[in-house]
Every structure is written in structure tokens, then in C-alpha cells.
Amino acid sequence: MTHRAPSPPPVLSSFAEATRREALIRGLRLGGGLVSAAALSACAGDLGGKAVDLGPQPGPANVPPPVASGPAVALILPLGAQGNAGLVGQSMRNAAELAIAEGGAPVFQLIVKDDAGNSQGARAAAEAAVNEGARIILGPLFAHSVGAVSQVARARGVPVIAFSTDTNVAAPGVYLLSFLPQSDVDRIVRYSVSQGRRSFIAMIPENAYGSVTEGALQQTAADTGGRVMSIERFTSAKLADAARRIAAVAPQADAVFIPDAADQVANVVQQLATAGVDLKKVRPLGTGLWDNAALIADPRMEGGQFAAPDSSGWRNFSQRYRQRFGSDPVRTATLSYDAVSLVSAIMRTQGPEGLTESTLTNPSGFNGVDGPFRFRADGTNERSLAVMEIRGGSAQVVSAPPRTFGS
């Protein structure tokens, strides 16, 4: 369940910095290939609650993609950005090529544009793409770039499937394919309440990611009849003081929510234990940032639970990627893979005219290798996640991800 993650790129600020750190640490987990024509023929939403299956087509992966023809589809990535961002962009471009190679005869021309990791480059890339006839834009990766692309695309009626985790840039016609922090929080809190743990305390980092997860905790607790007894926001310098304050409330709580990166979670847990919090009684809860080998192996994390996707799809995707490119993919690479696969599936069965709001927001969703997901009309998404529990140095599934969405 654990994976090596790349360092966050240096070109981020404000909310994007925190959420991109989250995205690149845990990865934006997706995978999959092309849906069968028979399955997607009902793509407008009459699937009776069953998500449209996205699975790779059979056949060898280590072959060149067929020569493409037909309508244009644009993929905008930070290929020319400095540092890690450029490496991430190249891996996502490779993944898009893999999706085409595994999908049979392509039904569109993929035109790849470089935004250099900035909004000016993104706007120029989007303008070039729509002028070249792109029927949909996939990407970009960063929130500020998504905002620039969406202004161009929406004026021309071109839908966008972007890879940012910042819901501020989501909008009708601008859909986020990423894993959103709110989904993690909703899943772990709902599961905890279902298991009788209704009283929560929280140690939340003083950053933008912390603000998002704090809001999600308050909302889901209210929706499920849970109670948030106390929340402490902290920085590294003020961690010990925050832990002592939360310890005073801990005897009344069932769980302590710690939505932070793995390296900091270990420090938080140590400070809580030092302050006298009994973590055998007050269960630690987290987000997909906890999907980290070192944290899971830490004996202090025994019994901790977090929400995350099923990892089998990632392992399968990584194997196929290595076979083709001779290197490991970044976790965000699966986003571009699934975006290309999804568009291929729609256009194969409905043509470019199928790239509509009603098709993209199919309430039954689409079943990627990491489980079902669906786009909401407001541009955000809903994903099916597992609940993992740390036991004996490994993360084990205690609640499997739902395979279909409710009404």
C-alpha cells in the first residue's frame, strides 16, 4: 500500500503549495484504460448505479501507439518547468502515451502543450489548443494554470478535465480528476461514526491543507451526528503546547484527527503520548498522506486508520509503465492515463459530440483501477476510498471501497 513519492515542486504558493504537497506525497491515485463500447453506450447515466468500467484493453503494452487521426484532444502539462515539476509533467505525458498504446486504434489526435508551470504559459497553451480544434483539454496540473486555461476554454465552450486538488478552480465545465482532501476526510469520519466513535479532537497543521481538512471535519461530523470536541492548529514551533491543550480534552474523545504529512504525523503522535493522551483509547485518524512506509512501520501508529484508494490498480499500472519506459512513474501519472482513457472511451462510442456535461457527470461514475469516481456538476469529484488500519507495521483494509455510488 505504500509508495515512494516525489518531492513537491518549488513553483507553488498559498493553497496550491499545500495541496500539491499533498498530491505529490500521496499521489493522485488513478489508473485504468478504455471502457468497452457496450458498457459506455449507456454513458449518459442509465447504468442502474453501476459505474462505467475503465479497464485496459488486452494486448502487449511495449509497442508504439498507432498513428492517430480524427478530432484533436489537448493535454497541457508543465513539461518545461524547472525541477520536479518538469519531471512530473514528463511522467504524465508518458502515461498518456501508454493509455493510447493500450487502447487500440486511437480515435483522436493528442496534441501535447507545455505551460512551463505558470499561468501565462497555460493561457498560451490553451489558446493554441482551441485554435487547433481541441474538443476537450486535459490538464493542467497546477491551480493557477487551471484558472488561466478555464478562462480560455469556457469562452469557446471546450470542457476541461484538470489535475489540480484546489477546488477553488473547479466549475461547471472545469472538472477536477484529482483526489480531493475533502473525500479523505468524509470517508474516514463517516466510517469512524459508523463504528461508534462519534467524539473527535483534532491536531491540524497551520497551513492551507489544514484549513481545508478542518472544514471537511466540521461538515462531515455535523452531517453524521458526530461531535468535534476541540481543534488545535499548530506549527512545528508550537506543537508541544498544542498537544498539551488537546490532552486536556482527550478523555472525552473517541478519536484524534491528524491530517498531515507522514513525517509530521510521527512528531504529533509523539507529543500527544508525552502529553498523556492514551492512543489505545483515542484512535488516531488521518488522510491519504499517511500512506507512507515509514509511518506505517512506526509502532506508535498501531491502530491508526486513514482513508485511501485500493493500491492494486497503482501496482498494476506501475508495472506496465516500467515495462514500456524503463522507469517508475510518479503517482500523478495515473491522472493523465485515466483522463486519456476516459475521453477515448466516450469518443469511441459517441464521437466528439459525446463530450458533454451530461456524459462527463454521469451519476453512475467511471470505475478506474483504483475504484469508482464521478464528476459533480460543480466540477469537483466524488471517489470511492478504502479505510486502512495500521496493524503490525502494515496497512490493512478494514472497510473496502464501495464499488458503486448511491443515488
PyMOL commands that set and color helices and strands:
alter all, ss='L'
color gray80, all
select helices_A, chain A and resi 14-26+37-40+84-102+119-131+143-155+167-169+181-194+208-224+236-247+250-252+262-274+288-290+293-297+299-301+312-325+333-350+352-354+357-360
alter helices_A, ss='H'
color red, helices_A
select strands_A, chain A and resi 52-53+72-77+109-114+134-138+160-162+174-176+199-205+227-234+255-257+283-286+305-308+366-368+371-375+381-383+386-391+394-399
alter strands_A, ss='S'
color yellow, strands_A
deselect
rebuild
show_as cartoon
